[in-house]
Amino acid sequence: MLTSPHVFLLTDSYQMYSDDDRNHSGKEALDWFVRMQSDSVTEAERAAFIAWRDAKPENAQAYADAELLSHKLAALKGHSAYHIPRLTPDQKPSLMTMQSFNRIALFLLIIFSSAGLWWQTGIVSDEYVTSAGEQRHIPLEDGSKLELNTASHADVRYTRLERIVTLYSGEAYFDIADENYRRFVVLVGGLQVRDIGTRFIVRHDNEQVTVTVLEGEVELTRPALSDRSGELPATLTLLAGQQSHYRNEVITSAIPIDSVAAAAWREGKLIFKATPLREVVQELARYHPLRFVIHDPALADETVTGSFHIGELSSFLRALEQVLQIQIDTRNPDIASIQRRKN
């Protein structure tokens, strides 16, 4: 784990929306932020807040950053938090209280309505990276479980009402602990994946995002497309045993998937079912620093079925030679040359 503090650009989430969308949501978020600080907030108000937050991804992002901004300002001032006065039902706001409130509200509003610097930055709580062939089991502080597959990069941050994971690359398994008011969101390749009480896998490579649900359900939300928003589905709910891909701003329809095969990497295995050899070696290359070269294009279409241990590359390659009647030359430590066996 990288322990040093980081500041990063949230281009995946913030560039999803226009400046007008962000400013409008920011102003609403400010109003909700202030209201939710009150000790007299009612359950009806909480329910209304949750409904507003979940209505649009930019609303949730705006509120999360209102909280982050509050803590950012607190750090600059050397205090644990900016104090927004909380009033009990029998109290009346004094002139000084209202002046203090107005100064803070005005300052936050200026930030939200400005050129967008704060909208493009965030504070990373924890950052995790795995190298090729490495896998990590990471218990999160909210009780959720995160497992990173080979060559993956993710960070995790929390607010009082959201838990946010950004997956920059690679593959991650999530087992989400249920919380009443803090939803769990994964930001990946411009797509938002919202947990609805579940276990799921997210993979991000080759400019494509793949989401596989093992248990429960998730909601996928893509960026708003003002020029053709009516042509493409903006959201999709995935159920257990289903998978969807996101590429070129399109969410594909849900398809049934073999959940055991999809999650086999968590047990250190790879499972192939009538998988073309070209896809098999692409998968192997994720775990091993080796470039596979198939000299015969027709050979690349030959299919492979079987279960193999990720770490036992030599045994796997020998099995491929026997099954497909091929030769795999690994004398060069960086390249595996694959060709048909000579008679």
C-alpha positions in Angstrom: 0.0 0.0 0.0 1.2 3.5 -0.8 1.0 5.5 2.4 2.0 8.9 1.1 -0.8 11.4 0.5 -1.9 11.9 -3.1 -4.0 14.4 -5.0 -5.3 13.1 -8.4 -7.5 14.2 -11.3 -10.9 12.6 -11.3 -11.3 12.9 -15.0 -13.3 9.6 -15.2 -16.1 11.1 -13.1 -16.0 14.8 -13.6 -15.8 15.0 -17.3 -19.0 13.0 -17.5 -21.1 16.1 -17.0 -21.3 19.6 -18.4 -20.3 22.7 -16.4 -24.0 23.6 -16.1 -24.8 20.1 -14.7 -22.0 20.3 -12.2 -22.8 23.8 -11.0 -26.5 23.0 -10.6 -25.8 19.8 -8.7 -23.1 21.7 -6.7 -25.6 24.3 -5.5 -28.1 21.6 -4.6 -25.4 19.7 -2.8 -24.5 22.7 -0.8 -28.1 23.1 0.4 -28.3 19.4 1.3 -25.0 19.6 3.1 -26.1 22.4 5.3 -29.5 20.8 6.0 -27.9 17.4 6.9 -25.7 19.0 9.6 -28.7 19.9 11.7 -29.5 17.8 14.8 -33.2 18.3 14.0 -33.1 16.6 10.6 -36.0 14.3 10.2 -36.2 10.8 8.7 -38.4 12.2 6.0 -35.6 14.7 5.1 -33.1 11.9 5.2 -35.2 9.9 2.8 -35.6 12.9 0.5 -31.9 13.5 0.6 -31.2 9.8 -0.3 -33.7 10.1 -3.2 -32.0 13.3 -4.5 -28.5 11.8 -4.2 -29.4 8.6 -6.0 -31.4 10.3 -8.8 -28.3 11.3 -10.8 -24.6 10.3 -10.6 -23.6 14.0 -10.6 -25.7 14.6 -7.5 -23.9 12.0 -5.6 -20.5 13.2 -6.8 -21.4 16.8 -5.9 -22.4 15.9 -2.3 -19.3 13.8 -1.9 -17.1 16.7 -2.9 -19.0 19.1 -0.7 -17.9 16.9 2.2 -14.4 16.6 0.9 -14.2 20.4 0.5 -15.3 20.9 4.1 -12.5 18.7 5.3 -10.1 20.3 2.9 -10.8 23.7 4.3 -10.6 22.4 7.8 -7.1 21.1 7.1 -6.1 24.4 5.7 -7.4 26.1 8.9 -5.8 23.6 11.2 -9.1 22.5 12.6 -10.7 19.0 12.7 -13.7 20.3 10.6 -15.3 23.5 9.6 -18.0 24.1 12.1 -21.5 24.7 10.6 -23.7 25.5 13.6 -26.3 22.9 14.5 -29.5 24.1 16.0 -31.8 22.2 18.3 -35.6 22.6 17.6 -36.0 25.1 20.5 -33.1 27.3 19.4 -33.3 30.4 17.1 -30.4 31.4 15.0 -28.6 34.4 16.3 -27.3 37.2 14.0 -23.8 36.0 14.5 -24.8 32.4 13.8 -26.4 33.4 10.5 -23.5 35.6 9.6 -21.1 32.7 10.2 -23.3 30.4 8.2 -23.7 32.8 5.3 -19.9 33.3 5.1 -19.3 29.6 5.0 -22.2 28.9 2.5 -21.0 31.8 0.3 -17.5 30.5 0.2 -18.6 27.0 -0.6 -20.9 28.3 -3.3 -18.1 30.4 -4.9 -16.0 27.2 -5.0 -18.7 25.2 -6.6 -19.5 28.0 -9.2 -15.9 28.8 -10.0 -13.7 27.6 -12.9 -14.0 24.0 -11.7 -10.6 23.4 -10.0 -12.2 21.7 -7.0 -14.5 19.7 -9.3 -11.4 18.2 -10.9 -9.6 17.2 -7.7 -10.1 14.8 -4.8 -8.3 13.3 -1.9 -7.3 9.7 -2.0 -7.6 7.7 1.2 -5.8 4.6 0.2 -4.1 3.4 -3.0 -3.4 -0.1 -4.0 -1.3 -1.6 -6.8 -0.5 -5.2 -7.9 2.3 -6.2 -10.3 2.0 -8.9 -13.0 1.1 -12.2 -11.3 0.4 -10.6 -7.9 -3.0 -10.8 -6.2 -4.0 -9.0 -3.0 -6.7 -9.5 -0.4 -7.6 -6.1 1.1 -10.1 -5.8 4.0 -11.7 -2.3 3.9 -12.4 -0.3 7.0 -16.2 -0.5 6.4 -16.1 -4.3 6.5 -16.2 -4.8 2.7 -13.6 -7.0 1.0 -11.6 -5.9 -2.0 -9.4 -8.4 -3.9 -7.1 -7.1 -6.7 -6.1 -9.4 -9.5 -2.8 -9.2 -11.5 -1.5 -5.8 -12.7 -4.3 -3.7 -11.1 -4.4 -0.2 -9.7 -7.2 1.2 -7.5 -7.8 3.7 -4.8 -10.4 3.9 -2.1 -11.9 6.9 -0.4 -14.7 7.5 2.0 -17.2 10.2 2.9 -19.9 10.1 5.5 -22.5 9.1 2.9 -20.4 7.3 0.2 -17.7 4.7 -0.3 -15.9 5.2 -3.6 -13.4 3.0 -5.4 -11.7 4.1 -8.6 -10.3 1.2 -10.6 -7.8 2.6 -13.0 -6.7 -0.7 -14.6 -6.8 -4.4 -14.0 -9.5 -6.5 -12.2 -11.1 -6.3 -8.8 -13.5 -8.5 -6.8 -15.9 -6.7 -4.4 -17.8 -8.2 -1.4 -19.8 -5.3 -0.1 -20.8 -4.7 3.6 -24.3 -3.3 3.8 -24.7 0.2 5.3 -27.9 2.2 5.5 -26.8 5.6 4.3 -23.4 5.0 2.7 -23.7 3.6 -0.8 -20.8 1.8 -2.5 -19.7 3.1 -5.9 -17.0 1.9 -8.3 -15.7 4.4 -10.9 -14.1 2.8 -13.9 -13.3 3.9 -17.4 -16.0 6.6 -17.3 -18.6 4.1 -16.0 -20.3 4.2 -12.6 -21.0 0.8 -10.9 -23.4 1.2 -8.0 -23.7 -1.7 -5.5 -27.2 -2.9 -4.5 -26.0 -5.4 -1.9 -23.8 -7.8 -3.8 -20.6 -9.5 -4.7 -19.2 -8.6 -8.1 -16.1 -8.4 -10.3 -15.0 -5.4 -12.4 -12.3 -5.7 -15.1 -10.8 -2.8 -17.0 -8.4 -3.4 -19.9 -8.1 -2.7 -23.6 -10.4 0.3 -23.3 -13.2 -2.0 -22.2 -14.9 -2.4 -18.8 -16.5 -5.8 -17.9 -18.8 -6.1 -14.9 -19.8 -9.6 -13.7 -22.3 -10.1 -10.8 -21.8 -13.1 -8.6 -24.5 -12.4 -6.1 -27.2 -9.7 -5.7 -27.3 -6.9 -8.3 -25.5 -3.7 -9.4 -26.6 -0.7 -11.4 -24.4 0.5 -14.3 -24.6 4.2 -15.3 -22.7 5.7 -18.2 -22.0 9.4 -18.8 -24.7 11.6 -20.1 -24.5 12.0 -23.9 -26.3 15.3 -24.8 -26.2 14.6 -28.5 -27.7 11.2 -28.5 -28.9 10.4 -25.0 -32.1 9.0 -26.3 -30.4 6.4 -28.5 -28.3 4.6 -25.9 -29.4 3.2 -22.5 -28.0 5.3 -19.7 -28.4 2.7 -17.0 -28.5 -1.1 -16.7 -29.3 -3.3 -13.8 -27.2 -6.5 -13.7 -28.4 -9.5 -11.6 -26.5 -12.5 -10.3 -25.0 -14.6 -13.0 -25.0 -11.8 -15.5 -22.3 -9.8 -17.3 -22.1 -6.6 -19.3 -19.4 -4.7 -21.2 -18.9 -1.0 -21.5 -16.9 0.3 -24.5 -17.1 3.4 -26.7 -19.8 4.9 -24.4 -22.1 1.9 -24.9 -23.4 -0.5 -22.2 -24.1 -3.9 -23.7 -27.2 -5.9 -22.8 -26.9 -8.4 -19.9 -25.7 -11.9 -20.9 -25.6 -15.0 -18.7 -22.1 -15.9 -17.6 -20.4 -18.9 -15.8 -19.8 -17.2 -12.4 -17.4 -20.0 -11.3 -15.2 -19.5 -14.4 -15.3 -15.7 -14.0 -14.1 -15.8 -10.4 -11.6 -18.7 -10.8 -8.7 -16.3 -10.6 -9.5 -15.8 -6.9 -8.6 -19.5 -6.4 -5.4 -19.2 -8.5 -7.0 -20.9 -11.5 -7.9 -20.1 -15.1 -10.9 -21.9 -16.6 -11.4 -22.0 -20.4 -14.4 -23.4 -22.2 -14.0 -23.6 -26.0 -11.8 -20.5 -25.8 -9.8 -19.5 -28.9 -6.1 -19.9 -28.4 -5.5 -16.2 -29.1 -7.7 -15.3 -26.1 -6.0 -18.0 -24.0 -2.5 -16.6 -24.5 -3.8 -13.0 -24.0 -5.0 -14.2 -20.6 -1.7 -15.9 -19.8 0.1 -12.7 -20.7 -1.7 -10.8 -17.9 -0.1 -13.0 -15.3 3.4 -13.7 -16.8 6.0 -11.4 -18.3 5.9 -13.3 -21.6 4.9 -12.3 -25.1 3.1 -15.0 -27.1 3.5 -15.2 -30.8 1.2 -17.4 -32.9 2.7 -17.9 -36.3 -0.3 -19.5 -38.0 -3.5 -17.4 -38.0 -5.6 -20.5 -38.3 -4.0 -21.9 -35.2 -5.1 -18.9 -33.3 -8.8 -20.0 -33.8 -8.2 -23.4 -32.3 -10.2 -23.7 -29.0 -9.1 -24.8 -25.6 -11.1 -26.3 -22.7 -9.8 -27.0 -19.3 -8.8 -25.7 -15.8 -5.2 -24.7 -15.1 -3.2 -23.2 -12.2 -2.1 -19.7 -12.9 1.4 -20.2 -11.4 2.2 -23.4 -13.2 3.0 -21.9 -16.6 5.3 -24.7 -17.8 2.8 -27.4 -17.1 0.1 -25.4 -18.8 2.2 -24.9 -22.0 3.1 -28.6 -22.1 -0.6 -29.4 -21.8 -1.4 -27.1 -24.7 1.2 -28.8 -26.8 -0.4 -32.1 -26.3 -4.0 -31.0 -26.7 -3.5 -28.9 -29.8 -0.6 -30.8 -31.4 1.6 -27.7 -31.4 5.1 -26.6 -30.5 5.8 -23.8 -28.0 9.4 -22.6 -28.0 10.3 -20.7 -24.8 14.1 -20.7 -25.2 13.9 -16.9 -25.4 12.9 -15.9 -21.9 10.7 -13.0 -23.1 8.9 -14.7 -26.0 6.8 -17.9 -26.4 6.8 -18.9 -30.1 3.8 -21.1 -31.0 3.5 -23.0 -34.3 2.1 -26.3 -35.5 4.0 -29.4 -34.8 6.1 -30.6 -37.7 5.5 -34.2 -38.7 
